[in-house]
Amino acid sequence: MTAKELLGKTPDQLREQLVSLKKEAFNLRFQAATNQLENTARMRAVRRDVARIKTVLNQKAAQAAAN
């Protein structure tokens, strides 16, 4: 997922995607704790996707406040 893809989405869509990624991150942490995690790189990717979504949401909020 790239920031350009996220810029085209509405804030509601971004929030929904953020919730699903946070659930996935929780499940990945749980799997890591019980030694069932196979793809450890997915944890990093999910964390970065969450950061990207939060950044885009903050940019959209700042842009709305400026207008």
mmCIF file as Biopython writes it, N, C-alpha, C and O atoms, coordinates in Angstrom:
data_model
#
loop_
_atom_site.group_PDB
_atom_site.id
_atom_site.type_symbol
_atom_site.label_atom_id
_atom_site.label_alt_id
_atom_site.label_comp_id
_atom_site.label_asym_id
_atom_site.label_entity_id
_atom_site.label_seq_id
_atom_site.pdbx_PDB_ins_code
_atom_site.Cartn_x
_atom_site.Cartn_y
_atom_site.Cartn_z
_atom_site.occupancy
_atom_site.B_iso_or_equiv
_atom_site.auth_seq_id
_atom_site.auth_asym_id
_atom_site.pdbx_PDB_model_num
ATOM 1   N N  . MET A ? 1  ? 0.852   -1.173  0.000  1.0 0.0 1  A 1 
ATOM 2   C CA . MET A ? 1  ? 0.000   0.000   0.000  1.0 0.0 1  A 1 
ATOM 3   C C  . MET A ? 1  ? 0.897   1.236   0.000  1.0 0.0 1  A 1 
ATOM 4   O O  . MET A ? 1  ? 1.853   1.339   0.769  1.0 0.0 1  A 1 
ATOM 5   N N  . THR A ? 2  ? 0.556   2.164   -0.885 1.0 0.0 2  A 1 
ATOM 6   C CA . THR A ? 2  ? 1.353   3.377   -0.977 1.0 0.0 2  A 1 
ATOM 7   C C  . THR A ? 2  ? 0.544   4.567   -0.486 1.0 0.0 2  A 1 
ATOM 8   O O  . THR A ? 2  ? -0.680  4.499   -0.376 1.0 0.0 2  A 1 
ATOM 9   N N  . ALA A ? 3  ? 1.233   5.640   -0.196 1.0 0.0 3  A 1 
ATOM 10  C CA . ALA A ? 3  ? 0.556   6.849   0.273  1.0 0.0 3  A 1 
ATOM 11  C C  . ALA A ? 3  ? -0.342  7.417   -0.820 1.0 0.0 3  A 1 
ATOM 12  O O  . ALA A ? 3  ? -1.383  8.001   -0.522 1.0 0.0 3  A 1 
ATOM 13  N N  . LYS A ? 4  ? 0.049   7.252   -2.075 1.0 0.0 4  A 1 
ATOM 14  C CA . LYS A ? 4  ? -0.778  7.755   -3.180 1.0 0.0 4  A 1 
ATOM 15  C C  . LYS A ? 4  ? -2.130  7.042   -3.216 1.0 0.0 4  A 1 
ATOM 16  O O  . LYS A ? 4  ? -3.158  7.663   -3.484 1.0 0.0 4  A 1 
ATOM 17  N N  . GLU A ? 5  ? -2.124  5.746   -2.946 1.0 0.0 5  A 1 
ATOM 18  C CA . GLU A ? 5  ? -3.377  4.990   -2.905 1.0 0.0 5  A 1 
ATOM 19  C C  . GLU A ? 5  ? -4.264  5.504   -1.777 1.0 0.0 5  A 1 
ATOM 20  O O  . GLU A ? 5  ? -5.484  5.584   -1.925 1.0 0.0 5  A 1 
ATOM 21  N N  . LEU A ? 6  ? -3.652  5.846   -0.662 1.0 0.0 6  A 1 
ATOM 22  C CA . LEU A ? 6  ? -4.410  6.284   0.505  1.0 0.0 6  A 1 
ATOM 23  C C  . LEU A ? 6  ? -4.984  7.678   0.325  1.0 0.0 6  A 1 
ATOM 24  O O  . LEU A ? 6  ? -6.047  7.984   0.863  1.0 0.0 6  A 1 
ATOM 25  N N  . LEU A ? 7  ? -4.295  8.525   -0.424 1.0 0.0 7  A 1 
ATOM 26  C CA . LEU A ? 7  ? -4.766  9.896   -0.615 1.0 0.0 7  A 1 
ATOM 27  C C  . LEU A ? 7  ? -6.097  9.942   -1.356 1.0 0.0 7  A 1 
ATOM 28  O O  . LEU A ? 7  ? -6.865  10.890  -1.191 1.0 0.0 7  A 1 
ATOM 29  N N  . GLY A ? 8  ? -6.376  8.933   -2.166 1.0 0.0 8  A 1 
ATOM 30  C CA . GLY A ? 8  ? -7.614  8.901   -2.925 1.0 0.0 8  A 1 
ATOM 31  C C  . GLY A ? 8  ? -8.809  8.409   -2.135 1.0 0.0 8  A 1 
ATOM 32  O O  . GLY A ? 8  ? -9.932  8.434   -2.639 1.0 0.0 8  A 1 
ATOM 33  N N  . LYS A ? 9  ? -8.593  7.965   -0.914 1.0 0.0 9  A 1 
ATOM 34  C CA . LYS A ? 9  ? -9.681  7.420   -0.097 1.0 0.0 9  A 1 
ATOM 35  C C  . LYS A ? 9  ? -10.245 8.488   0.836  1.0 0.0 9  A 1 
ATOM 36  O O  . LYS A ? 9  ? -9.582  9.474   1.159  1.0 0.0 9  A 1 
ATOM 37  N N  . THR A ? 10 ? -11.481 8.263   1.255  1.0 0.0 10 A 1 
ATOM 38  C CA . THR A ? 10 ? -12.117 9.184   2.189  1.0 0.0 10 A 1 
ATOM 39  C C  . THR A ? 10 ? -11.618 8.888   3.602  1.0 0.0 10 A 1 
ATOM 40  O O  . THR A ? 10 ? -11.112 7.798   3.866  1.0 0.0 10 A 1 
ATOM 41  N N  . PRO A ? 11 ? -11.758 9.855   4.507  1.0 0.0 11 A 1 
ATOM 42  C CA . PRO A ? 11 ? -11.334 9.603   5.892  1.0 0.0 11 A 1 
ATOM 43  C C  . PRO A ? 11 ? -12.061 8.413   6.535  1.0 0.0 11 A 1 
ATOM 44  O O  . PRO A ? 11 ? -11.474 7.690   7.340  1.0 0.0 11 A 1 
ATOM 45  N N  . ASP A ? 12 ? -13.327 8.212   6.181  1.0 0.0 12 A 1 
ATOM 46  C CA . ASP A ? 12 ? -14.045 7.063   6.742  1.0 0.0 12 A 1 
ATOM 47  C C  . ASP A ? 12 ? -13.450 5.744   6.267  1.0 0.0 12 A 1 
ATOM 48  O O  . ASP A ? 12 ? -13.300 4.806   7.049  1.0 0.0 12 A 1 
ATOM 49  N N  . GLN A ? 13 ? -13.113 5.677   4.988  1.0 0.0 13 A 1 
ATOM 50  C CA . GLN A ? 13 ? -12.486 4.467   4.461  1.0 0.0 13 A 1 
ATOM 51  C C  . GLN A ? 13 ? -11.138 4.222   5.128  1.0 0.0 13 A 1 
ATOM 52  O O  . GLN A ? 13 ? -10.780 3.083   5.428  1.0 0.0 13 A 1 
ATOM 53  N N  . LEU A ? 14 ? -10.399 5.300   5.356  1.0 0.0 14 A 1 
ATOM 54  C CA . LEU A ? 14 ? -9.087  5.171   5.998  1.0 0.0 14 A 1 
ATOM 55  C C  . LEU A ? 14 ? -9.236  4.675   7.435  1.0 0.0 14 A 1 
ATOM 56  O O  . LEU A ? 14 ? -8.455  3.840   7.893  1.0 0.0 14 A 1 
ATOM 57  N N  . ARG A ? 15 ? -10.235 5.189   8.136  1.0 0.0 15 A 1 
ATOM 58  C CA . ARG A ? 15 ? -10.445 4.746   9.525  1.0 0.0 15 A 1 
ATOM 59  C C  . ARG A ? 15 ? -10.825 3.268   9.579  1.0 0.0 15 A 1 
ATOM 60  O O  . ARG A ? 15 ? -10.370 2.539   10.459 1.0 0.0 15 A 1 
ATOM 61  N N  . GLU A ? 16 ? -11.656 2.830   8.642  1.0 0.0 16 A 1 
ATOM 62  C CA . GLU A ? 16 ? -12.031 1.412   8.589  1.0 0.0 16 A 1 
ATOM 63  C C  . GLU A ? 16 ? -10.806 0.543   8.341  1.0 0.0 16 A 1 
ATOM 64  O O  . GLU A ? 16 ? -10.625 -0.495  8.978  1.0 0.0 16 A 1 
ATOM 65  N N  . GLN A ? 17 ? -9.973  0.980   7.413  1.0 0.0 17 A 1 
ATOM 66  C CA . GLN A ? 17 ? -8.762  0.230   7.104  1.0 0.0 17 A 1 
ATOM 67  C C  . GLN A ? 17 ? -7.810  0.233   8.297  1.0 0.0 17 A 1 
ATOM 68  O O  . GLN A ? 17 ? -7.128  -0.759  8.551  1.0 0.0 17 A 1 
ATOM 69  N N  . LEU A ? 18 ? -7.764  1.336   9.020  1.0 0.0 18 A 1 
ATOM 70  C CA . LEU A ? 18 ? -6.920  1.429   10.204 1.0 0.0 18 A 1 
ATOM 71  C C  . LEU A ? 18 ? -7.361  0.438   11.272 1.0 0.0 18 A 1 
ATOM 72  O O  . LEU A ? 18 ? -6.531  -0.219  11.901 1.0 0.0 18 A 1 
ATOM 73  N N  . VAL A ? 19 ? -8.667  0.334   11.472 1.0 0.0 19 A 1 
ATOM 74  C CA . VAL A ? 19 ? -9.195  -0.609  12.460 1.0 0.0 19 A 1 
ATOM 75  C C  . VAL A ? 19 ? -8.833  -2.041  12.081 1.0 0.0 19 A 1 
ATOM 76  O O  . VAL A ? 19 ? -8.416  -2.826  12.933 1.0 0.0 19 A 1 
ATOM 77  N N  . SER A ? 20 ? -8.992  -2.379  10.806 1.0 0.0 20 A 1 
ATOM 78  C CA . SER A ? 20 ? -8.684  -3.750  10.388 1.0 0.0 20 A 1 
ATOM 79  C C  . SER A ? 20 ? -7.188  -4.045  10.519 1.0 0.0 20 A 1 
ATOM 80  O O  . SER A ? 20 ? -6.807  -5.157  10.885 1.0 0.0 20 A 1 
ATOM 81  N N  . LEU A ? 21 ? -6.344  -3.062  10.223 1.0 0.0 21 A 1 
ATOM 82  C CA . LEU A ? 21 ? -4.903  -3.277  10.371 1.0 0.0 21 A 1 
ATOM 83  C C  . LEU A ? 21 ? -4.508  -3.423  11.838 1.0 0.0 21 A 1 
ATOM 84  O O  . LEU A ? 21 ? -3.626  -4.214  12.173 1.0 0.0 21 A 1 
ATOM 85  N N  . LYS A ? 22 ? -5.160  -2.659  12.709 1.0 0.0 22 A 1 
ATOM 86  C CA . LYS A ? 22 ? -4.848  -2.786  14.136 1.0 0.0 22 A 1 
ATOM 87  C C  . LYS A ? 22 ? -5.270  -4.158  14.660 1.0 0.0 22 A 1 
ATOM 88  O O  . LYS A ? 22 ? -4.586  -4.733  15.507 1.0 0.0 22 A 1 
ATOM 89  N N  . LYS A ? 23 ? -6.380  -4.680  14.168 1.0 0.0 23 A 1 
ATOM 90  C CA . LYS A ? 23 ? -6.792  -6.039  14.550 1.0 0.0 23 A 1 
ATOM 91  C C  . LYS A ? 23 ? -5.778  -7.054  14.061 1.0 0.0 23 A 1 
ATOM 92  O O  . LYS A ? 23 ? -5.416  -7.986  14.780 1.0 0.0 23 A 1 
ATOM 93  N N  . GLU A ? 24 ? -5.320  -6.865  12.824 1.0 0.0 24 A 1 
ATOM 94  C CA . GLU A ? 24 ? -4.318  -7.779  12.277 1.0 0.0 24 A 1 
ATOM 95  C C  . GLU A ? 24 ? -3.028  -7.706  13.088 1.0 0.0 24 A 1 
ATOM 96  O O  . GLU A ? 24 ? -2.408  -8.734  13.359 1.0 0.0 24 A 1 
ATOM 97  N N  . ALA A ? 25 ? -2.621  -6.498  13.477 1.0 0.0 25 A 1 
ATOM 98  C CA . ALA A ? 25 ? -1.406  -6.341  14.277 1.0 0.0 25 A 1 
ATOM 99  C C  . ALA A ? 25 ? -1.548  -7.052  15.619 1.0 0.0 25 A 1 
ATOM 100 O O  . ALA A ? 25 ? -0.604  -7.680  16.097 1.0 0.0 25 A 1 
ATOM 101 N N  . PHE A ? 26 ? -2.727  -6.951  16.221 1.0 0.0 26 A 1 
ATOM 102 C CA . PHE A ? 26 ? -2.965  -7.642  17.486 1.0 0.0 26 A 1 
ATOM 103 C C  . PHE A ? 26 ? -2.821  -9.150  17.298 1.0 0.0 26 A 1 
ATOM 104 O O  . PHE A ? 26 ? -2.161  -9.822  18.091 1.0 0.0 26 A 1 
ATOM 105 N N  . ASN A ? 27 ? -3.443  -9.673  16.243 1.0 0.0 27 A 1 
ATOM 106 C CA . ASN A ? 27 ? -3.360  -11.111 15.987 1.0 0.0 27 A 1 
ATOM 107 C C  . ASN A ? 27 ? -1.929  -11.550 15.713 1.0 0.0 27 A 1 
ATOM 108 O O  . ASN A ? 27 ? -1.512  -12.623 16.149 1.0 0.0 27 A 1 
ATOM 109 N N  . LEU A ? 28 ? -1.180  -10.727 14.995 1.0 0.0 28 A 1 
ATOM 110 C CA . LEU A ? 28 ? 0.215   -11.065 14.717 1.0 0.0 28 A 1 
ATOM 111 C C  . LEU A ? 28 ? 1.043   -11.070 15.997 1.0 0.0 28 A 1 
ATOM 112 O O  . LEU A ? 28 ? 1.892   -11.941 16.186 1.0 0.0 28 A 1 
ATOM 113 N N  . ARG A ? 29 ? 0.799   -10.102 16.875 1.0 0.0 29 A 1 
ATOM 114 C CA . ARG A ? 29 ? 1.524   -10.082 18.159 1.0 0.0 29 A 1 
ATOM 115 C C  . ARG A ? 29 ? 1.187   -11.322 18.974 1.0 0.0 29 A 1 
ATOM 116 O O  . ARG A ? 29 ? 2.059   -11.908 19.616 1.0 0.0 29 A 1 
ATOM 117 N N  . PHE A ? 30 ? -0.066  -11.713 18.944 1.0 0.0 30 A 1 
ATOM 118 C CA . PHE A ? 30 ? -0.492  -12.898 19.691 1.0 0.0 30 A 1 
ATOM 119 C C  . PHE A ? 30 ? 0.188   -14.145 19.128 1.0 0.0 30 A 1 
ATOM 120 O O  . PHE A ? 30 ? 0.653   -15.001 19.881 1.0 0.0 30 A 1 
ATOM 121 N N  . GLN A ? 31 ? 0.242   -14.242 17.799 1.0 0.0 31 A 1 
ATOM 122 C CA . GLN A ? 31 ? 0.906   -15.384 17.175 1.0 0.0 31 A 1 
ATOM 123 C C  . GLN A ? 31 ? 2.399   -15.396 17.502 1.0 0.0 31 A 1 
ATOM 124 O O  . GLN A ? 31 ? 2.980   -16.459 17.721 1.0 0.0 31 A 1 
ATOM 125 N N  . ALA A ? 32 ? 3.010   -14.229 17.536 1.0 0.0 32 A 1 
ATOM 126 C CA . ALA A ? 32 ? 4.439   -14.152 17.851 1.0 0.0 32 A 1 
ATOM 127 C C  . ALA A ? 32 ? 4.698   -14.608 19.286 1.0 0.0 32 A 1 
ATOM 128 O O  . ALA A ? 32 ? 5.698   -15.269 19.567 1.0 0.0 32 A 1 
ATOM 129 N N  . ALA A ? 33 ? 3.792   -14.250 20.181 1.0 0.0 33 A 1 
ATOM 130 C CA . ALA A ? 33 ? 3.965   -14.618 21.586 1.0 0.0 33 A 1 
ATOM 131 C C  . ALA A ? 33 ? 3.822   -16.117 21.792 1.0 0.0 33 A 1 
ATOM 132 O O  . ALA A ? 33 ? 4.433   -16.680 22.700 1.0 0.0 33 A 1 
ATOM 133 N N  . THR A ? 34 ? 3.026   -16.765 20.964 1.0 0.0 34 A 1 
ATOM 134 C CA . THR A ? 34 ? 2.814   -18.203 21.110 1.0 0.0 34 A 1 
ATOM 135 C C  . THR A ? 34 ? 3.652   -19.011 20.125 1.0 0.0 34 A 1 
ATOM 136 O O  . THR A ? 34 ? 3.434   -20.209 19.946 1.0 0.0 34 A 1 
ATOM 137 N N  . ASN A ? 35 ? 4.607   -18.346 19.493 1.0 0.0 35 A 1 
ATOM 138 C CA . ASN A ? 35 ? 5.514   -18.979 18.526 1.0 0.0 35 A 1 
ATOM 139 C C  . ASN A ? 35 ? 4.784   -19.644 17.365 1.0 0.0 35 A 1 
ATOM 140 O O  . ASN A ? 35 ? 5.211   -20.697 16.892 1.0 0.0 35 A 1 
ATOM 141 N N  . GLN A ? 36 ? 3.705   -19.055 16.904 1.0 0.0 36 A 1 
ATOM 142 C CA . GLN A ? 36 ? 2.973   -19.576 15.758 1.0 0.0 36 A 1 
ATOM 143 C C  . GLN A ? 36 ? 3.122   -18.684 14.531 1.0 0.0 36 A 1 
ATOM 144 O O  . GLN A ? 36 ? 2.557   -18.980 13.478 1.0 0.0 36 A 1 
ATOM 145 N N  . LEU A ? 37 ? 3.867   -17.611 14.656 1.0 0.0 37 A 1 
ATOM 146 C CA . LEU A ? 37 ? 4.009   -16.649 13.562 1.0 0.0 37 A 1 
ATOM 147 C C  . LEU A ? 37 ? 4.992   -17.182 12.532 1.0 0.0 37 A 1 
ATOM 148 O O  . LEU A ? 37 ? 6.136   -17.502 12.858 1.0 0.0 37 A 1 
ATOM 149 N N  . GLU A ? 38 ? 4.534   -17.274 11.278 1.0 0.0 38 A 1 
ATOM 150 C CA . GLU A ? 38 ? 5.397   -17.782 10.212 1.0 0.0 38 A 1 
ATOM 151 C C  . GLU A ? 38 ? 6.065   -16.645 9.440  1.0 0.0 38 A 1 
ATOM 152 O O  . GLU A ? 38 ? 7.254   -16.720 9.131  1.0 0.0 38 A 1 
ATOM 153 N N  . ASN A ? 39 ? 5.302   -15.589 9.128  1.0 0.0 39 A 1 
ATOM 154 C CA . ASN A ? 39 ? 5.838   -14.484 8.340  1.0 0.0 39 A 1 
ATOM 155 C C  . ASN A ? 39 ? 6.095   -13.295 9.268  1.0 0.0 39 A 1 
ATOM 156 O O  . ASN A ? 39 ? 5.209   -12.472 9.496  1.0 0.0 39 A 1 
ATOM 157 N N  . THR A ? 40 ? 7.305   -13.216 9.792  1.0 0.0 40 A 1 
ATOM 158 C CA . THR A ? 40 ? 7.623   -12.154 10.746 1.0 0.0 40 A 1 
ATOM 159 C C  . THR A ? 40 ? 7.688   -10.786 10.081 1.0 0.0 40 A 1 
ATOM 160 O O  . THR A ? 40 ? 7.498   -9.769  10.749 1.0 0.0 40 A 1 
ATOM 161 N N  . ALA A ? 41 ? 7.949   -10.741 8.793  1.0 0.0 41 A 1 
ATOM 162 C CA . ALA A ? 41 ? 8.031   -9.462  8.084  1.0 0.0 41 A 1 
ATOM 163 C C  . ALA A ? 41 ? 6.665   -8.790  7.999  1.0 0.0 41 A 1 
ATOM 164 O O  . ALA A ? 41 ? 6.580   -7.575  7.817  1.0 0.0 41 A 1 
ATOM 165 N N  . ARG A ? 42 ? 5.604   -9.570  8.128  1.0 0.0 42 A 1 
ATOM 166 C CA . ARG A ? 42 ? 4.257   -8.990  8.039  1.0 0.0 42 A 1 
ATOM 167 C C  . ARG A ? 42 ? 4.006   -8.019  9.194  1.0 0.0 42 A 1 
ATOM 168 O O  . ARG A ? 42 ? 3.285   -7.036  9.021  1.0 0.0 42 A 1 
ATOM 169 N N  . MET A ? 43 ? 4.580   -8.275  10.355 1.0 0.0 43 A 1 
ATOM 170 C CA . MET A ? 43 ? 4.412   -7.370  11.500 1.0 0.0 43 A 1 
ATOM 171 C C  . MET A ? 43 ? 4.933   -5.979  11.158 1.0 0.0 43 A 1 
ATOM 172 O O  . MET A ? 43 ? 4.284   -4.974  11.449 1.0 0.0 43 A 1 
ATOM 173 N N  . ARG A ? 44 ? 6.090   -5.932  10.547 1.0 0.0 44 A 1 
ATOM 174 C CA . ARG A ? 44 ? 6.691   -4.654  10.175 1.0 0.0 44 A 1 
ATOM 175 C C  . ARG A ? 44 ? 5.853   -3.945  9.118  1.0 0.0 44 A 1 
ATOM 176 O O  . ARG A ? 44 ? 5.649   -2.734  9.190  1.0 0.0 44 A 1 
ATOM 177 N N  . ALA A ? 45 ? 5.370   -4.700  8.140  1.0 0.0 45 A 1 
ATOM 178 C CA . ALA A ? 45 ? 4.568   -4.117  7.066  1.0 0.0 45 A 1 
ATOM 179 C C  . ALA A ? 45 ? 3.264   -3.537  7.615  1.0 0.0 45 A 1 
ATOM 180 O O  . ALA A ? 45 ? 2.845   -2.454  7.205  1.0 0.0 45 A 1 
ATOM 181 N N  . VAL A ? 46 ? 2.629   -4.246  8.530  1.0 0.0 46 A 1 
ATOM 182 C CA . VAL A ? 46 ? 1.378   -3.768  9.113  1.0 0.0 46 A 1 
ATOM 183 C C  . VAL A ? 46 ? 1.628   -2.504  9.926  1.0 0.0 46 A 1 
ATOM 184 O O  . VAL A ? 46 ? 0.854   -1.550  9.851  1.0 0.0 46 A 1 
ATOM 185 N N  . ARG A ? 47 ? 2.703   -2.497  10.696 1.0 0.0 47 A 1 
ATOM 186 C CA . ARG A ? 47 ? 3.037   -1.328  11.504 1.0 0.0 47 A 1 
ATOM 187 C C  . ARG A ? 47 ? 3.262   -0.098  10.623 1.0 0.0 47 A 1 
ATOM 188 O O  . ARG A ? 47 ? 2.822   1.003   10.956 1.0 0.0 47 A 1 
ATOM 189 N N  . ARG A ? 48 ? 3.941   -0.295  9.513  1.0 0.0 48 A 1 
ATOM 190 C CA . ARG A ? 48 ? 4.212   0.822   8.599  1.0 0.0 48 A 1 
ATOM 191 C C  . ARG A ? 48 ? 2.942   1.283   7.887  1.0 0.0 48 A 1 
ATOM 192 O O  . ARG A ? 48 ? 2.759   2.476   7.644  1.0 0.0 48 A 1 
ATOM 193 N N  . ASP A ? 49 ? 2.063   0.332   7.554  1.0 0.0 49 A 1 
ATOM 194 C CA . ASP A ? 49 ? 0.791   0.705   6.921  1.0 0.0 49 A 1 
ATOM 195 C C  . ASP A ? 49 ? -0.058  1.527   7.882  1.0 0.0 49 A 1 
ATOM 196 O O  . ASP A ? 49 ? -0.706  2.491   7.473  1.0 0.0 49 A 1 
ATOM 197 N N  . VAL A ? 50 ? -0.058  1.151   9.152  1.0 0.0 50 A 1 
ATOM 198 C CA . VAL A ? 50 ? -0.800  1.917   10.155 1.0 0.0 50 A 1 
ATOM 199 C C  . VAL A ? 50 ? -0.241  3.335   10.229 1.0 0.0 50 A 1 
ATOM 200 O O  . VAL A ? 50 ? -1.003  4.300   10.287 1.0 0.0 50 A 1 
ATOM 201 N N  . ALA A ? 51 ? 1.062   3.463   10.228 1.0 0.0 51 A 1 
ATOM 202 C CA . ALA A ? 51 ? 1.691   4.787   10.286 1.0 0.0 51 A 1 
ATOM 203 C C  . ALA A ? 51 ? 1.333   5.616   9.056  1.0 0.0 51 A 1 
ATOM 204 O O  . ALA A ? 51 ? 1.065   6.812   9.164  1.0 0.0 51 A 1 
ATOM 205 N N  . ARG A ? 52 ? 1.330   4.971   7.882  1.0 0.0 52 A 1 
ATOM 206 C CA . ARG A ? 52 ? 0.968   5.682   6.652  1.0 0.0 52 A 1 
ATOM 207 C C  . ARG A ? 52 ? -0.454  6.205   6.720  1.0 0.0 52 A 1 
ATOM 208 O O  . ARG A ? 52 ? -0.719  7.352   6.359  1.0 0.0 52 A 1 
ATOM 209 N N  . ILE A ? 53 ? -1.367  5.367   7.182  1.0 0.0 53 A 1 
ATOM 210 C CA . ILE A ? 53 ? -2.771  5.774   7.260  1.0 0.0 53 A 1 
ATOM 211 C C  . ILE A ? 53 ? -2.934  6.921   8.248  1.0 0.0 53 A 1 
ATOM 212 O O  . ILE A ? 53 ? -3.654  7.880   7.970  1.0 0.0 53 A 1 
ATOM 213 N N  . LYS A ? 54 ? -2.276  6.832   9.389  1.0 0.0 54 A 1 
ATOM 214 C CA . LYS A ? 54 ? -2.369  7.906   10.376 1.0 0.0 54 A 1 
ATOM 215 C C  . LYS A ? 54 ? -1.817  9.213   9.814  1.0 0.0 54 A 1 
ATOM 216 O O  . LYS A ? 54 ? -2.379  10.282  10.054 1.0 0.0 54 A 1 
ATOM 217 N N  . THR A ? 55 ? -0.722  9.127   9.071  1.0 0.0 55 A 1 
ATOM 218 C CA . THR A ? 55 ? -0.126  10.319  8.473  1.0 0.0 55 A 1 
ATOM 219 C C  . THR A ? 55 ? -1.083  10.963  7.481  1.0 0.0 55 A 1 
ATOM 220 O O  . THR A ? 55 ? -1.262  12.180  7.491  1.0 0.0 55 A 1 
ATOM 221 N N  . VAL A ? 56 ? -1.700  10.152  6.623  1.0 0.0 56 A 1 
ATOM 222 C CA . VAL A ? 56 ? -2.623  10.685  5.625  1.0 0.0 56 A 1 
ATOM 223 C C  . VAL A ? 56 ? -3.853  11.276  6.311  1.0 0.0 56 A 1 
ATOM 224 O O  . VAL A ? 56 ? -4.355  12.319  5.893  1.0 0.0 56 A 1 
ATOM 225 N N  . LEU A ? 57 ? -4.337  10.619  7.357  1.0 0.0 57 A 1 
ATOM 226 C CA . LEU A ? 57 ? -5.494  11.171  8.092  1.0 0.0 57 A 1 
ATOM 227 C C  . LEU A ? 57 ? -5.154  12.523  8.718  1.0 0.0 57 A 1 
ATOM 228 O O  . LEU A ? 57 ? -5.972  13.442  8.696  1.0 0.0 57 A 1 
ATOM 229 N N  . ASN A ? 58 ? -3.957  12.642  9.273  1.0 0.0 58 A 1 
ATOM 230 C CA . ASN A ? 58 ? -3.538  13.906  9.866  1.0 0.0 58 A 1 
ATOM 231 C C  . ASN A ? 58 ? -3.382  14.992  8.801  1.0 0.0 58 A 1 
ATOM 232 O O  . ASN A ? 58 ? -3.730  16.150  9.029  1.0 0.0 58 A 1 
ATOM 233 N N  . GLN A ? 59 ? -2.862  14.610  7.646  1.0 0.0 59 A 1 
ATOM 234 C CA . GLN A ? 59 ? -2.730  15.588  6.555  1.0 0.0 59 A 1 
ATOM 235 C C  . GLN A ? 59 ? -4.084  16.077  6.090  1.0 0.0 59 A 1 
ATOM 236 O O  . GLN A ? 59 ? -4.276  17.270  5.853  1.0 0.0 59 A 1 
ATOM 237 N N  . LYS A ? 60 ? -5.035  15.142  5.958  1.0 0.0 60 A 1 
ATOM 238 C CA . LYS A ? 60 ? -6.381  15.527  5.525  1.0 0.0 60 A 1 
ATOM 239 C C  . LYS A ? 60 ? -7.059  16.416  6.561  1.0 0.0 60 A 1 
ATOM 240 O O  . LYS A ? 60 ? -7.770  17.356  6.205  1.0 0.0 60 A 1 
ATOM 241 N N  . ALA A ? 61 ? -6.841  16.120  7.855  1.0 0.0 61 A 1 
ATOM 242 C CA . ALA A ? 61 ? -7.435  16.946  8.919  1.0 0.0 61 A 1 
ATOM 243 C C  . ALA A ? 61 ? -6.835  18.346  8.910  1.0 0.0 61 A 1 
ATOM 244 O O  . ALA A ? 61 ? -7.557  19.329  9.072  1.0 0.0 61 A 1 
ATOM 245 N N  . ALA A ? 62 ? -5.529  18.445  8.723  1.0 0.0 62 A 1 
ATOM 246 C CA . ALA A ? 62 ? -4.873  19.760  8.675  1.0 0.0 62 A 1 
ATOM 247 C C  . ALA A ? 62 ? -5.335  20.542  7.463  1.0 0.0 62 A 1 
ATOM 248 O O  . ALA A ? 62 ? -5.522  21.756  7.535  1.0 0.0 62 A 1 
ATOM 249 N N  . GLN A ? 63 ? -5.518  19.855  6.360  1.0 0.0 63 A 1 
ATOM 250 C CA . GLN A ? 63 ? -5.975  20.508  5.151  1.0 0.0 63 A 1 
ATOM 251 C C  . GLN A ? 63 ? -7.408  21.024  5.316  1.0 0.0 63 A 1 
ATOM 252 O O  . GLN A ? 63 ? -7.740  22.112  4.844  1.0 0.0 63 A 1 
ATOM 253 N N  . ALA A ? 64 ? -8.251  20.241  5.988  1.0 0.0 64 A 1 
ATOM 254 C CA . ALA A ? 64 ? -9.636  20.651  6.225  1.0 0.0 64 A 1 
ATOM 255 C C  . ALA A ? 64 ? -9.682  21.838  7.184  1.0 0.0 64 A 1 
ATOM 256 O O  . ALA A ? 64 ? -10.517 22.730  7.033  1.0 0.0 64 A 1 
ATOM 257 N N  . ALA A ? 65 ? -8.790  21.848  8.165  1.0 0.0 65 A 1 
ATOM 258 C CA . ALA A ? 65 ? -8.764  22.951  9.131  1.0 0.0 65 A 1 
ATOM 259 C C  . ALA A ? 65 ? -8.270  24.245  8.488  1.0 0.0 65 A 1 
ATOM 260 O O  . ALA A ? 65 ? -8.680  25.339  8.875  1.0 0.0 65 A 1 
ATOM 261 N N  . ALA A ? 66 ? -7.395  24.107  7.513  1.0 0.0 66 A 1 
ATOM 262 C CA . ALA A ? 66 ? -6.850  25.281  6.842  1.0 0.0 66 A 1 
ATOM 263 C C  . ALA A ? 66 ? -7.883  25.947  5.920  1.0 0.0 66 A 1 
ATOM 264 O O  . ALA A ? 66 ? -7.822  27.149  5.661  1.0 0.0 66 A 1 
ATOM 265 N N  . ASN A ? 67 ? -8.821  25.145  5.439  1.0 0.0 67 A 1 
ATOM 266 C CA . ASN A ? 67 ? -9.815  25.697  4.506  1.0 0.0 67 A 1 
ATOM 267 C C  . ASN A ? 67 ? -10.953 26.318  5.207  1.0 0.0 67 A 1 
ATOM 268 O O  . ASN A ? 67 ? -11.871 26.826  4.563  1.0 0.0 67 A 1 
#
